Amino acid sequence: MKRLNILFLFIALISSVSATRHYNQQQRLSPEEYREKQKAFITEKAHLTPAEADKFFQLFFELQDKKKIMNDKVWDLIKTCDDEKLSEAQYGKVLDDIYNTRIAIDELEKSYLAKYRQILTNKKIFQIQKAEIRFHRELLKTMNPGRSGSGKGNNDRK
């Protein structure tokens, strides 16, 4: 179960980073503009007060910056395997480093959950997580405007 949760978080994180990069390139948003759109969306959908939003997003963006550094490390590790012919042991070391970094990201996120709980209720934190997923879904819709979905898992869910 714990591995499934870690896998889900990693997939969400990678898709988030990928969608963010693609969206920023396609829409020509600066990182500041992207963050402002994300902040406005999450604030509205999670019904945060201005005071809650100020406190929360200071921590949220701090966490995002730390996770970006760690994810960049993962991508650098993956790139080391692109052009080189590595031994089985070297591939094993790279995989161990990648998974250890992913676990460190999960532990970092959990430590921020404790910080979030000092300023928000559990319900609001849950609503923020849900809003963040919806924000990324909306980004994907804007990146592929001609694609309305396959009928399965309709986008009309709230």
C-alpha positions in Angstrom: 0.0 0.0 0.0 2.8 2.4 0.9 4.6 1.6 -2.4 1.3 2.3 -4.3 1.0 5.7 -2.5 4.6 6.6 -3.4 4.1 5.5 -7.0 0.9 7.6 -7.2 2.7 10.6 -5.8 5.6 10.2 -8.1 3.4 9.9 -11.2 1.4 13.0 -10.1 4.6 14.9 -9.5 6.2 14.0 -12.8 3.0 14.8 -14.7 2.7 18.0 -12.8 6.3 19.0 -13.7 5.8 17.9 -17.3 2.5 19.7 -17.6 4.0 22.8 -16.0 6.9 22.9 -18.4 4.8 22.2 -21.5 2.2 24.7 -20.5 4.8 27.4 -19.7 6.4 26.8 -23.1 3.1 26.7 -25.0 1.4 29.6 -23.3 4.6 31.6 -22.7 3.9 32.2 -19.0 6.7 33.2 -16.8 7.1 31.1 -13.6 5.7 34.0 -11.7 2.6 34.2 -13.9 2.2 30.4 -13.6 2.3 30.6 -9.8 -0.2 33.4 -9.7 -2.7 31.4 -11.8 -2.1 28.4 -9.6 -2.5 30.4 -6.5 -5.7 32.0 -7.7 -7.2 28.7 -8.8 -6.4 26.8 -5.6 -7.5 29.8 -3.4 -10.9 29.8 -5.2 -11.5 26.1 -5.3 -10.3 25.4 -1.8 -12.2 28.4 -0.4 -9.1 29.9 1.3 -9.4 33.2 3.0 -6.8 35.9 2.0 -5.0 35.3 5.4 -5.0 31.5 4.9 -3.8 31.9 1.3 -0.9 34.1 2.3 0.4 31.8 5.0 -0.2 28.6 2.9 1.3 29.7 -0.4 4.5 30.9 1.3 5.0 27.3 2.5 3.6 25.7 -0.7 6.0 27.5 -3.0 8.9 26.9 -0.7 8.1 23.2 -0.9 7.7 23.4 -4.7 11.2 25.0 -5.0 12.8 22.3 -2.9 11.0 19.6 -4.8 12.1 21.1 -8.1 15.7 20.9 -7.0 15.3 17.2 -6.0 13.4 16.4 -9.3 16.1 18.1 -11.3 18.5 15.7 -9.5 16.4 12.7 -10.6 16.4 14.0 -14.2 20.1 14.5 -14.1 20.5 10.9 -12.9 18.3 9.6 -15.7 20.3 11.6 -18.3 23.5 10.0 -17.2 22.1 6.8 -18.6 21.2 8.2 -22.0 24.5 8.2 -23.9 26.6 5.9 -21.8 26.9 2.2 -21.7 26.7 1.5 -18.0 27.3 -1.7 -16.2 24.5 -3.5 -14.4 25.9 -2.3 -11.1 26.0 1.3 -12.4 22.4 1.1 -13.5 21.6 -0.3 -10.0 23.3 2.6 -8.3 21.3 5.1 -10.5 18.0 3.4 -9.7 18.8 3.3 -6.0 19.6 7.1 -6.1 16.4 7.8 -8.1 14.2 5.9 -5.6 16.0 7.3 -2.6 15.4 10.8 -4.0 11.7 10.0 -4.5 11.4 8.8 -1.0 13.1 12.0 0.3 10.6 14.0 -1.7 7.7 12.1 0.0 9.3 12.7 3.4 9.7 16.4 2.6 6.0 16.6 1.5 5.0 14.9 4.8 7.0 17.4 6.8 5.2 20.2 5.1 1.8 18.6 5.8 2.7 19.1 9.5 3.4 22.8 8.7 0.1 23.1 6.8 -1.8 21.7 9.7 -0.5 24.5 11.9 -2.4 27.0 9.7 -5.2 25.1 8.1 -7.8 22.4 8.9 -7.4 18.9 7.4 -10.4 19.6 5.3 -8.9 22.7 3.7 -5.6 20.8 3.1 -7.6 18.1 1.4 -9.5 20.6 -0.7 -6.1 22.2 -1.7 -4.8 18.8 -2.9 -8.0 18.2 -4.9 -7.8 21.7 -6.4 -4.1 21.2 -7.3 -5.0 18.1 -9.3 -7.9 20.0 -11.0 -5.5 22.8 -11.8 -3.2 20.5 -13.6 -6.2 18.8 -15.4 -7.3 22.3 -16.6 -3.7 22.9 -17.9 -3.9 19.7 -19.9 -7.2 20.8 -21.3 -5.8 24.1 -22.5 -2.8 22.4 -24.0 -5.0 20.0 -26.0 -8.1 22.1 -26.7 -9.4 19.8 -29.6 -9.3 16.8 -27.3 -12.5 16.4 -25.3 -11.8 13.1 -23.7 -12.6 9.5 -24.5 -16.0 9.4 -22.7 -14.3 7.3 -20.0 -13.7 9.4 -16.8 -15.6 12.4 -18.1 -14.1 15.8 -17.3 -17.4 17.1 -15.9 -16.6 15.7 -12.4 -16.3 18.2 -9.6 
